[in-house]
């Protein structure tokens, strides 16, 4: 039996992300709510980023 080469997928070039990544991106968009990054203060930014690592 021959071995096939493992297909290497470059995740940076995919048009869509995986489901968990897309869910996190949607949550981030809701929290930022169409504001520029410069409009978000540092405390709020820390809360948003730390919420990514909390389990739901």
C-alpha distance matrix in Angstrom:
0.0 3.8 6.6 9.6 13.0 15.3 18.1 21.5 24.3 27.8 30.0 33.1 32.5 31.8 34.6 34.6 34.0 32.4 34.6 36.0 36.9 38.6 40.6 41.8 42.8 44.8 46.6 47.5 48.9 51.1 52.4 53.2 54.6 54.7 56.5 56.0 54.6 57.9 59.7 57.9 59.7 57.9 58.3 56.8 53.9 53.1 53.2 50.9 48.3 48.6 48.1 44.5 43.6 45.4 43.5 45.0
3.8 0.0 3.7 6.4 9.7 12.4 15.2 18.4 21.5 24.8 27.3 30.2 29.5 29.1 32.1 32.4 31.8 30.6 33.1 34.5 35.0 36.7 39.0 40.1 40.8 43.0 44.8 45.5 46.8 49.2 50.5 51.0 52.5 52.4 54.1 53.4 52.0 55.3 57.2 55.6 57.4 55.6 56.2 54.8 51.8 51.1 51.4 49.0 46.3 46.8 46.4 42.8 42.0 44.0 42.5 44.0
6.6 3.7 0.0 3.7 6.6 9.0 12.0 15.1 18.2 21.6 23.9 27.0 26.5 26.2 29.3 29.5 28.7 27.5 30.1 31.3 31.7 33.6 35.8 36.7 37.5 39.8 41.6 42.1 43.6 46.0 47.2 47.7 49.2 49.2 50.8 50.1 48.6 51.8 53.8 52.1 53.8 51.9 52.6 51.2 48.2 47.4 47.8 45.4 42.7 43.2 42.9 39.3 38.5 40.6 39.1 40.8
9.6 6.4 3.7 0.0 3.8 6.4 8.8 12.1 15.1 18.5 20.9 23.9 23.1 22.8 25.8 26.2 25.8 24.8 27.5 29.0 29.2 30.8 33.3 34.3 34.8 37.1 39.1 39.5 40.8 43.3 44.6 44.9 46.4 46.1 47.9 47.1 45.7 49.0 51.0 49.4 51.3 49.6 50.4 48.9 45.8 45.3 45.7 43.2 40.6 41.3 41.0 37.2 36.7 39.0 37.6 39.1
13.0 9.7 6.6 3.8 0.0 3.8 6.2 8.9 12.3 15.4 18.2 20.9 20.3 20.4 23.7 24.3 23.8 23.1 26.2 27.4 27.2 29.0 31.7 32.3 32.6 35.2 37.1 37.3 38.6 41.3 42.4 42.5 44.1 43.7 45.3 44.3 42.9 46.0 48.2 46.7 48.5 46.8 47.7 46.3 43.1 42.7 43.3 40.7 38.0 38.9 38.8 35.0 34.6 37.1 36.1 37.7
15.3 12.4 9.0 6.4 3.8 0.0 3.8 6.3 9.4 12.7 15.0 18.0 17.8 17.7 21.1 21.3 20.4 19.6 22.6 23.7 23.5 25.5 28.1 28.6 29.1 31.7 33.5 33.7 35.1 37.7 38.8 39.1 40.7 40.5 42.0 41.1 39.6 42.9 44.9 43.3 45.1 43.4 44.2 42.8 39.6 39.1 39.6 37.1 34.4 35.2 35.1 31.3 30.9 33.3 32.3 34.0
18.1 15.2 12.0 8.8 6.2 3.8 0.0 3.8 6.3 9.8 12.3 15.1 14.4 14.3 17.6 18.1 17.6 17.3 20.5 22.0 21.4 23.1 25.9 26.6 26.7 29.2 31.3 31.4 32.5 35.3 36.5 36.6 38.0 37.6 39.3 38.4 37.1 40.4 42.4 41.0 43.0 41.5 42.5 40.9 37.7 37.6 38.1 35.3 32.8 33.9 33.6 29.9 29.9 32.4 31.5 33.0
21.5 18.4 15.1 12.1 8.9 6.3 3.8 0.0 3.8 6.5 9.4 11.9 11.8 12.3 15.9 16.6 15.9 15.9 19.5 20.5 19.4 21.3 24.3 24.5 24.4 27.2 29.2 29.0 30.2 33.1 34.1 33.9 35.6 35.1 36.5 35.4 34.0 37.1 39.3 37.9 39.8 38.3 39.4 38.0 34.7 34.5 35.3 32.6 29.9 31.2 31.2 27.4 27.5 30.3 29.8 31.4
24.3 21.5 18.2 15.1 12.3 9.4 6.3 3.8 0.0 3.8 6.0 8.8 8.5 8.6 12.2 12.9 12.2 12.6 16.3 17.5 16.2 17.8 20.9 21.3 20.9 23.7 25.8 25.6 26.6 29.6 30.7 30.5 32.0 31.5 33.0 32.1 30.8 34.1 36.1 34.8 36.9 35.6 36.8 35.1 31.8 31.9 32.6 29.7 27.2 28.8 28.5 24.7 25.2 28.0 27.5 28.9
27.8 24.8 21.6 18.5 15.4 12.7 9.8 6.5 3.8 0.0 3.8 5.5 5.8 7.1 10.9 12.0 11.3 12.6 16.4 17.3 15.2 16.8 20.2 20.0 19.2 22.2 24.4 23.6 24.6 27.8 28.7 28.2 29.8 29.0 30.3 29.1 27.8 30.9 33.1 32.0 34.1 32.8 34.2 32.6 29.2 29.5 30.5 27.5 25.0 26.9 27.0 23.2 23.9 27.0 27.0 28.5
30.0 27.3 23.9 20.9 18.2 15.0 12.3 9.4 6.0 3.8 0.0 3.8 5.5 5.5 9.0 9.2 7.9 9.3 13.0 13.7 11.4 13.1 16.4 16.2 15.5 18.5 20.6 19.9 21.0 24.1 25.1 24.7 26.3 25.8 27.1 26.2 24.9 28.2 30.1 28.9 31.0 29.8 31.1 29.3 26.0 26.4 27.1 24.0 21.7 23.6 23.4 19.7 20.7 23.6 23.6 25.0
33.1 30.2 27.0 23.9 20.9 18.0 15.1 11.9 8.8 5.5 3.8 0.0 3.8 5.8 8.6 9.7 9.0 11.5 15.0 15.4 12.4 13.7 17.2 16.5 15.1 18.2 20.4 19.2 19.9 23.3 24.1 23.2 24.9 23.8 25.0 23.6 22.4 25.6 27.8 26.8 29.1 28.1 29.7 28.0 24.6 25.3 26.4 23.2 20.9 23.4 23.4 19.9 21.3 24.4 25.0 26.3
32.5 29.5 26.5 23.1 20.3 17.8 14.4 11.8 8.5 5.8 5.5 3.8 0.0 3.8 6.5 8.9 9.6 12.4 15.9 17.2 14.4 14.9 18.7 18.6 16.8 19.5 22.2 21.2 21.3 24.8 26.1 25.0 26.2 24.9 26.4 25.2 24.5 27.6 29.7 29.1 31.7 31.0 32.7 30.7 27.4 28.4 29.3 26.0 24.0 26.6 26.4 22.8 24.4 27.4 27.7 28.7
31.8 29.1 26.2 22.8 20.4 17.7 14.3 12.3 8.6 7.1 5.5 5.8 3.8 0.0 3.8 5.5 6.7 9.4 12.8 14.6 12.3 12.3 16.1 16.7 15.1 17.4 20.3 19.9 19.9 23.1 24.8 24.1 25.0 24.1 26.0 25.4 24.8 28.2 29.9 29.1 31.8 31.3 32.6 30.3 27.3 28.3 28.7 25.3 23.6 26.0 25.2 21.7 23.4 26.0 25.9 26.5
34.6 32.1 29.3 25.8 23.7 21.1 17.6 15.9 12.2 10.9 9.0 8.6 6.5 3.8 0.0 3.8 6.8 10.1 12.6 15.0 12.6 11.5 15.2 16.3 14.1 15.8 19.1 18.8 18.2 21.2 23.3 22.6 23.0 21.8 24.1 23.8 23.8 27.2 28.6 28.1 31.1 31.0 32.3 29.7 26.9 28.4 28.5 24.9 23.8 26.3 25.2 22.0 24.2 26.5 26.4 26.5
34.6 32.4 29.5 26.2 24.3 21.3 18.1 16.6 12.9 12.0 9.2 9.7 8.9 5.5 3.8 0.0 3.8 6.8 8.9 11.4 9.5 8.1 11.7 13.2 11.5 13.0 16.2 16.5 16.1 18.9 21.1 20.9 21.3 20.7 23.2 23.3 23.2 26.8 27.8 26.9 29.8 29.7 30.6 27.9 25.3 26.5 26.3 22.7 21.7 24.0 22.5 19.3 21.5 23.5 23.1 23.0
34.0 31.8 28.7 25.8 23.8 20.4 17.6 15.9 12.2 11.3 7.9 9.0 9.6 6.7 6.8 3.8 0.0 3.7 6.4 8.2 6.1 5.9 9.5 10.5 9.6 11.7 14.4 14.7 15.2 17.8 19.6 19.8 20.7 20.7 22.8 22.9 22.2 26.0 27.0 25.6 28.2 27.7 28.3 25.8 23.2 24.0 23.7 20.3 19.0 20.9 19.6 16.1 18.0 20.1 19.7 20.0
32.4 30.6 27.5 24.8 23.1 19.6 17.3 15.9 12.6 12.6 9.3 11.5 12.4 9.4 10.1 6.8 3.7 0.0 3.8 5.7 5.4 6.2 8.7 10.2 10.7 12.4 14.5 15.5 16.6 18.7 20.4 21.2 22.3 22.8 24.9 25.3 24.4 28.1 29.0 27.2 29.5 28.7 29.0 26.5 24.1 24.4 23.8 20.6 19.2 20.5 18.9 15.5 16.8 18.5 17.5 17.8
34.6 33.1 30.1 27.5 26.2 22.6 20.5 19.5 16.3 16.4 13.0 15.0 15.9 12.8 12.6 8.9 6.4 3.8 0.0 3.8 5.5 5.1 6.2 8.7 9.9 10.6 12.5 14.4 15.4 16.8 18.7 20.1 20.9 21.9 24.3 25.2 24.5 28.3 28.6 26.6 29.0 28.4 28.2 25.5 23.6 23.9 22.7 19.5 18.7 19.8 17.5 14.4 16.0 17.0 15.5 15.1
36.0 34.5 31.3 29.0 27.4 23.7 22.0 20.5 17.5 17.3 13.7 15.4 17.2 14.6 15.0 11.4 8.2 5.7 3.8 0.0 3.8 5.5 5.1 6.3 8.7 10.0 10.8 12.5 14.4 15.7 16.9 18.5 19.9 21.3 23.2 24.0 22.8 26.6 26.9 24.5 26.5 25.7 25.2 22.8 20.8 20.7 19.5 16.6 15.6 16.2 14.1 10.9 12.2 13.2 12.0 12.1
36.9 35.0 31.7 29.2 27.2 23.5 21.4 19.4 16.2 15.2 11.4 12.4 14.4 12.3 12.6 9.5 6.1 5.4 5.5 3.8 0.0 3.8 5.4 5.2 6.2 8.7 10.0 10.6 12.4 14.5 15.5 16.5 18.1 19.0 20.7 21.1 19.9 23.6 24.3 22.2 24.3 23.5 23.6 21.2 18.8 19.1 18.4 15.2 13.9 15.3 13.7 10.3 12.2 14.1 13.8 14.3
38.6 36.7 33.6 30.8 29.0 25.5 23.1 21.3 17.8 16.8 13.1 13.7 14.9 12.3 11.5 8.1 5.9 6.2 5.1 5.5 3.8 0.0 3.8 5.5 5.0 6.2 8.7 9.9 10.6 12.5 14.5 15.3 16.2 17.0 19.3 20.1 19.5 23.3 23.7 21.9 24.5 24.3 24.4 21.5 19.4 20.4 19.4 15.9 15.4 17.2 15.1 12.2 14.7 16.1 15.7 15.2
40.6 39.0 35.8 33.3 31.7 28.1 25.9 24.3 20.9 20.2 16.4 17.2 18.7 16.1 15.2 11.7 9.5 8.7 6.2 5.1 5.4 3.8 0.0 3.8 5.4 5.2 6.4 8.7 10.0 10.9 12.7 14.4 15.2 16.9 19.1 20.5 19.8 23.6 23.4 21.3 23.7 23.4 23.0 20.0 18.4 19.1 17.5 14.2 14.3 15.5 12.7 10.4 12.9 13.5 12.8 11.8
41.8 40.1 36.7 34.3 32.3 28.6 26.6 24.5 21.3 20.0 16.2 16.5 18.6 16.7 16.3 13.2 10.5 10.2 8.7 6.3 5.2 5.5 3.8 0.0 3.8 5.4 5.1 6.2 8.7 10.0 10.7 12.3 14.0 15.7 17.3 18.2 17.0 20.7 20.8 18.4 20.5 19.9 19.6 16.8 15.0 15.5 14.1 10.8 10.5 12.0 9.6 7.0 9.9 11.1 11.4 11.2
42.8 40.8 37.5 34.8 32.6 29.1 26.7 24.4 20.9 19.2 15.5 15.1 16.8 15.1 14.1 11.5 9.6 10.7 9.9 8.7 6.2 5.0 5.4 3.8 0.0 3.8 5.4 5.1 6.3 8.8 10.0 10.5 11.9 12.8 14.7 15.5 14.7 18.5 18.7 16.9 19.5 19.4 19.7 16.7 14.6 16.0 15.1 11.4 11.3 13.7 11.9 9.5 12.8 14.4 15.1 14.8
44.8 43.0 39.8 37.1 35.2 31.7 29.2 27.2 23.7 22.2 18.5 18.2 19.5 17.4 15.8 13.0 11.7 12.4 10.6 10.0 8.7 6.2 5.2 5.4 3.8 0.0 3.8 5.4 5.1 6.3 8.8 10.0 10.3 11.8 14.3 16.0 15.9 19.6 19.1 17.4 20.2 20.7 20.5 17.2 15.9 17.5 15.9 12.3 13.3 15.4 12.8 11.3 14.7 15.4 15.7 14.4
46.6 44.8 41.6 39.1 37.1 33.5 31.3 29.2 25.8 24.4 20.6 20.4 22.2 20.3 19.1 16.2 14.4 14.5 12.5 10.8 10.0 8.7 6.4 5.1 5.4 3.8 0.0 3.8 5.5 5.2 6.4 8.7 9.8 12.2 14.0 15.9 15.3 18.8 18.0 15.7 18.1 18.3 17.7 14.3 13.4 14.7 12.6 9.3 10.7 12.4 9.4 8.7 12.2 12.4 13.1 11.8
47.5 45.5 42.1 39.5 37.3 33.7 31.4 29.0 25.6 23.6 19.9 19.2 21.2 19.9 18.8 16.5 14.7 15.5 14.4 12.5 10.6 9.9 8.7 6.2 5.1 5.4 3.8 0.0 3.8 5.4 5.2 6.1 8.3 10.1 11.3 12.6 11.7 15.2 14.8 12.5 15.1 15.3 15.2 12.0 10.5 12.2 11.0 7.2 8.5 11.1 9.2 8.4 12.1 13.2 14.8 14.3
48.9 46.8 43.6 40.8 38.6 35.1 32.5 30.2 26.6 24.6 21.0 19.9 21.3 19.9 18.2 16.1 15.2 16.6 15.4 14.4 12.4 10.6 10.0 8.7 6.3 5.1 5.5 3.8 0.0 3.8 5.5 5.2 5.7 7.0 9.2 11.1 11.3 14.9 14.1 12.7 15.9 16.9 17.2 13.7 12.5 15.0 13.9 10.3 11.9 14.8 12.8 12.1 15.9 16.8 18.1 17.1
51.1 49.2 46.0 43.3 41.3 37.7 35.3 33.1 29.6 27.8 24.1 23.3 24.8 23.1 21.2 18.9 17.8 18.7 16.8 15.7 14.5 12.5 10.9 10.0 8.8 6.3 5.2 5.4 3.8 0.0 3.8 5.6 5.0 8.1 10.2 12.9 13.4 16.5 14.9 13.3 16.2 17.5 17.0 13.3 13.1 15.4 13.4 10.3 12.9 15.0 12.5 12.7 16.4 16.4 17.5 15.9
52.4 50.5 47.2 44.6 42.4 38.8 36.5 34.1 30.7 28.7 25.1 24.1 26.1 24.8 23.3 21.1 19.6 20.4 18.7 16.9 15.5 14.5 12.7 10.7 10.0 8.8 6.4 5.2 5.5 3.8 0.0 3.8 5.5 8.7 9.4 11.8 11.5 14.3 12.6 10.3 12.7 13.9 13.2 9.5 9.6 11.9 9.9 7.1 10.2 12.3 10.2 11.2 14.8 14.8 16.6 15.5
53.2 51.0 47.7 44.9 42.5 39.1 36.6 33.9 30.5 28.2 24.7 23.2 25.0 24.1 22.6 20.9 19.8 21.2 20.1 18.5 16.5 15.3 14.4 12.3 10.5 10.0 8.7 6.1 5.2 5.6 3.8 0.0 3.8 5.8 5.8 8.0 8.1 11.0 9.5 7.9 11.1 12.7 13.1 9.5 9.0 12.1 11.3 8.4 10.9 13.8 12.6 13.1 16.7 17.5 19.6 18.8
54.6 52.5 49.2 46.4 44.1 40.7 38.0 35.6 32.0 29.8 26.3 24.9 26.2 25.0 23.0 21.3 20.7 22.3 20.9 19.9 18.1 16.2 15.2 14.0 11.9 10.3 9.8 8.3 5.7 5.0 5.5 3.8 0.0 3.8 5.7 9.0 10.5 13.1 11.0 10.4 13.8 16.0 16.3 12.6 12.6 15.8 14.6 11.8 14.5 17.2 15.5 16.0 19.7 20.1 21.8 20.5
54.7 52.4 49.2 46.1 43.7 40.5 37.6 35.1 31.5 29.0 25.8 23.8 24.9 24.1 21.8 20.7 20.7 22.8 21.9 21.3 19.0 17.0 16.9 15.7 12.8 11.8 12.2 10.1 7.0 8.1 8.7 5.8 3.8 0.0 3.8 6.7 9.2 11.7 10.2 10.7 14.5 16.9 17.9 14.6 14.0 17.5 17.0 14.1 16.2 19.4 18.1 18.2 21.9 22.8 24.6 23.5
56.5 54.1 50.8 47.9 45.3 42.0 39.3 36.5 33.0 30.3 27.1 25.0 26.4 26.0 24.1 23.2 22.8 24.9 24.3 23.2 20.7 19.3 19.1 17.3 14.7 14.3 14.0 11.3 9.2 10.2 9.4 5.8 5.7 3.8 0.0 3.8 6.4 8.2 6.4 7.5 11.2 13.9 15.3 12.4 11.8 15.6 15.6 13.3 15.4 18.6 18.0 18.4 22.0 23.0 25.3 24.6
56.0 53.4 50.1 47.1 44.3 41.1 38.4 35.4 32.1 29.1 26.2 23.6 25.2 25.4 23.8 23.3 22.9 25.3 25.2 24.0 21.1 20.1 20.5 18.2 15.5 16.0 15.9 12.6 11.1 12.9 11.8 8.0 9.0 6.7 3.8 0.0 3.8 5.3 5.4 7.2 10.7 12.9 15.3 12.9 11.6 15.3 16.3 14.0 15.3 18.8 18.9 19.0 22.3 23.9 26.4 26.3
54.6 52.0 48.6 45.7 42.9 39.6 37.1 34.0 30.8 27.8 24.9 22.4 24.5 24.8 23.8 23.2 22.2 24.4 24.5 22.8 19.9 19.5 19.8 17.0 14.7 15.9 15.3 11.7 11.3 13.4 11.5 8.1 10.5 9.2 6.4 3.8 0.0 3.8 5.4 5.5 8.5 9.9 12.6 10.7 8.6 12.2 13.7 11.7 12.4 15.9 16.6 16.6 19.7 21.6 24.4 24.7
57.9 55.3 51.8 49.0 46.0 42.9 40.4 37.1 34.1 30.9 28.2 25.6 27.6 28.2 27.2 26.8 26.0 28.1 28.3 26.6 23.6 23.3 23.6 20.7 18.5 19.6 18.8 15.2 14.9 16.5 14.3 11.0 13.1 11.7 8.2 5.3 3.8 0.0 3.8 5.6 7.6 9.5 12.6 11.6 10.1 13.5 15.4 14.2 15.0 18.2 19.3 19.7 22.5 24.3 27.4 27.8
59.7 57.2 53.8 51.0 48.2 44.9 42.4 39.3 36.1 33.1 30.1 27.8 29.7 29.9 28.6 27.8 27.0 29.0 28.6 26.9 24.3 23.7 23.4 20.8 18.7 19.1 18.0 14.8 14.1 14.9 12.6 9.5 11.0 10.2 6.4 5.4 5.4 3.8 0.0 3.8 6.4 9.5 11.8 10.2 9.9 13.6 14.6 13.6 15.4 18.3 18.8 19.8 22.8 24.1 27.0 26.9
57.9 55.6 52.1 49.4 46.7 43.3 41.0 37.9 34.8 32.0 28.9 26.8 29.1 29.1 28.1 26.9 25.6 27.2 26.6 24.5 22.2 21.9 21.3 18.4 16.9 17.4 15.7 12.5 12.7 13.3 10.3 7.9 10.4 10.7 7.5 7.2 5.5 5.6 3.8 0.0 3.8 6.6 8.4 6.5 6.3 9.9 10.9 10.1 12.0 14.6 15.3 16.6 19.4 20.5 23.5 23.6
59.7 57.4 53.8 51.3 48.5 45.1 43.0 39.8 36.9 34.1 31.0 29.1 31.7 31.8 31.1 29.8 28.2 29.5 29.0 26.5 24.3 24.5 23.7 20.5 19.5 20.2 18.1 15.1 15.9 16.2 12.7 11.1 13.8 14.5 11.2 10.7 8.5 7.6 6.4 3.8 0.0 3.8 5.7 5.5 6.2 8.8 10.2 10.8 12.4 14.4 15.7 17.5 19.7 20.7 24.0 24.4
57.9 55.6 51.9 49.6 46.8 43.4 41.5 38.3 35.6 32.8 29.8 28.1 31.0 31.3 31.0 29.7 27.7 28.7 28.4 25.7 23.5 24.3 23.4 19.9 19.4 20.7 18.3 15.3 16.9 17.5 13.9 12.7 16.0 16.9 13.9 12.9 9.9 9.5 9.5 6.6 3.8 0.0 3.8 5.5 5.0 6.2 8.7 9.9 10.5 12.1 14.2 15.9 17.6 18.8 22.4 23.4
58.3 56.2 52.6 50.4 47.7 44.2 42.5 39.4 36.8 34.2 31.1 29.7 32.7 32.6 32.3 30.6 28.3 29.0 28.2 25.2 23.6 24.4 23.0 19.6 19.7 20.5 17.7 15.2 17.2 17.0 13.2 13.1 16.3 17.9 15.3 15.3 12.6 12.6 11.8 8.4 5.7 3.8 0.0 3.8 5.4 5.2 6.4 8.8 10.1 10.6 12.4 14.9 16.3 16.9 20.4 21.2
56.8 54.8 51.2 48.9 46.3 42.8 40.9 38.0 35.1 32.6 29.3 28.0 30.7 30.3 29.7 27.9 25.8 26.5 25.5 22.8 21.2 21.5 20.0 16.8 16.7 17.2 14.3 12.0 13.7 13.3 9.5 9.5 12.6 14.6 12.4 12.9 10.7 11.6 10.2 6.5 5.5 5.5 3.8 0.0 3.8 5.4 5.1 6.2 8.7 9.9 10.7 13.1 15.2 15.6 18.9 19.2
53.9 51.8 48.2 45.8 43.1 39.6 37.7 34.7 31.8 29.2 26.0 24.6 27.4 27.3 26.9 25.3 23.2 24.1 23.6 20.8 18.8 19.4 18.4 15.0 14.6 15.9 13.4 10.5 12.5 13.1 9.6 9.0 12.6 14.0 11.8 11.6 8.6 10.1 9.9 6.3 6.2 5.0 5.4 3.8 0.0 3.8 5.4 5.1 6.2 8.5 9.9 11.3 13.6 14.9 18.2 19.0
53.1 51.1 47.4 45.3 42.7 39.1 37.6 34.5 31.9 29.5 26.4 25.3 28.4 28.3 28.4 26.5 24.0 24.4 23.9 20.7 19.1 20.4 19.1 15.5 16.0 17.5 14.7 12.2 15.0 15.4 11.9 12.1 15.8 17.5 15.6 15.3 12.2 13.5 13.6 9.9 8.8 6.2 5.2 5.4 3.8 0.0 3.8 5.5 5.2 6.0 8.5 10.2 11.5 12.8 16.4 17.7
53.2 51.4 47.8 45.7 43.3 39.6 38.1 35.3 32.6 30.5 27.1 26.4 29.3 28.7 28.5 26.3 23.7 23.8 22.7 19.5 18.4 19.4 17.5 14.1 15.1 15.9 12.6 11.0 13.9 13.4 9.9 11.3 14.6 17.0 15.6 16.3 13.7 15.4 14.6 10.9 10.2 8.7 6.4 5.1 5.4 3.8 0.0 3.8 5.5 5.2 6.1 9.0 10.5 10.7 14.1 14.9
50.9 49.0 45.4 43.2 40.7 37.1 35.3 32.6 29.7 27.5 24.0 23.2 26.0 25.3 24.9 22.7 20.3 20.6 19.5 16.6 15.2 15.9 14.2 10.8 11.4 12.3 9.3 7.2 10.3 10.3 7.1 8.4 11.8 14.1 13.3 14.0 11.7 14.2 13.6 10.1 10.8 9.9 8.8 6.2 5.1 5.5 3.8 0.0 3.8 5.6 5.2 7.0 9.7 10.5 13.5 14.0
48.3 46.3 42.7 40.6 38.0 34.4 32.8 29.9 27.2 25.0 21.7 20.9 24.0 23.6 23.8 21.7 19.0 19.2 18.7 15.6 13.9 15.4 14.3 10.5 11.3 13.3 10.7 8.5 11.9 12.9 10.2 10.9 14.5 16.2 15.4 15.3 12.4 15.0 15.4 12.0 12.4 10.5 10.1 8.7 6.2 5.2 5.5 3.8 0.0 3.8 5.4 5.5 7.6 9.7 12.9 14.4
48.6 46.8 43.2 41.3 38.9 35.2 33.9 31.2 28.8 26.9 23.6 23.4 26.6 26.0 26.3 24.0 20.9 20.5 19.8 16.2 15.3 17.2 15.5 12.0 13.7 15.4 12.4 11.1 14.8 15.0 12.3 13.8 17.2 19.4 18.6 18.8 15.9 18.2 18.3 14.6 14.4 12.1 10.6 9.9 8.5 6.0 5.2 5.6 3.8 0.0 3.8 5.3 5.6 7.0 10.6 12.5
48.1 46.4 42.9 41.0 38.8 35.1 33.6 31.2 28.5 27.0 23.4 23.4 26.4 25.2 25.2 22.5 19.6 18.9 17.5 14.1 13.7 15.1 12.7 9.6 11.9 12.8 9.4 9.2 12.8 12.5 10.2 12.6 15.5 18.1 18.0 18.9 16.6 19.3 18.8 15.3 15.7 14.2 12.4 10.7 9.9 8.5 6.1 5.2 5.4 3.8 0.0 3.8 5.4 5.2 8.3 9.3
44.5 42.8 39.3 37.2 35.0 31.3 29.9 27.4 24.7 23.2 19.7 19.9 22.8 21.7 22.0 19.3 16.1 15.5 14.4 10.9 10.3 12.2 10.4 7.0 9.5 11.3 8.7 8.4 12.1 12.7 11.2 13.1 16.0 18.2 18.4 19.0 16.6 19.7 19.8 16.6 17.5 15.9 14.9 13.1 11.3 10.2 9.0 7.0 5.5 5.3 3.8 0.0 3.8 5.7 8.1 9.6
43.6 42.0 38.5 36.7 34.6 30.9 29.9 27.5 25.2 23.9 20.7 21.3 24.4 23.4 24.2 21.5 18.0 16.8 16.0 12.2 12.2 14.7 12.9 9.9 12.8 14.7 12.2 12.1 15.9 16.4 14.8 16.7 19.7 21.9 22.0 22.3 19.7 22.5 22.8 19.4 19.7 17.6 16.3 15.2 13.6 11.5 10.5 9.7 7.6 5.6 5.4 3.8 0.0 3.8 6.5 9.3
45.4 44.0 40.6 39.0 37.1 33.3 32.4 30.3 28.0 27.0 23.6 24.4 27.4 26.0 26.5 23.5 20.1 18.5 17.0 13.2 14.1 16.1 13.5 11.1 14.4 15.4 12.4 13.2 16.8 16.4 14.8 17.5 20.1 22.8 23.0 23.9 21.6 24.3 24.1 20.5 20.7 18.8 16.9 15.6 14.9 12.8 10.7 10.5 9.7 7.0 5.2 5.7 3.8 0.0 3.8 6.4
43.5 42.5 39.1 37.6 36.1 32.3 31.5 29.8 27.5 27.0 23.6 25.0 27.7 25.9 26.4 23.1 19.7 17.5 15.5 12.0 13.8 15.7 12.8 11.4 15.1 15.7 13.1 14.8 18.1 17.5 16.6 19.6 21.8 24.6 25.3 26.4 24.4 27.4 27.0 23.5 24.0 22.4 20.4 18.9 18.2 16.4 14.1 13.5 12.9 10.6 8.3 8.1 6.5 3.8 0.0 3.8
45.0 44.0 40.8 39.1 37.7 34.0 33.0 31.4 28.9 28.5 25.0 26.3 28.7 26.5 26.5 23.0 20.0 17.8 15.1 12.1 14.3 15.2 11.8 11.2 14.8 14.4 11.8 14.3 17.1 15.9 15.5 18.8 20.5 23.5 24.6 26.3 24.7 27.8 26.9 23.6 24.4 23.4 21.2 19.2 19.0 17.7 14.9 14.0 14.4 12.5 9.3 9.6 9.3 6.4 3.8 0.0
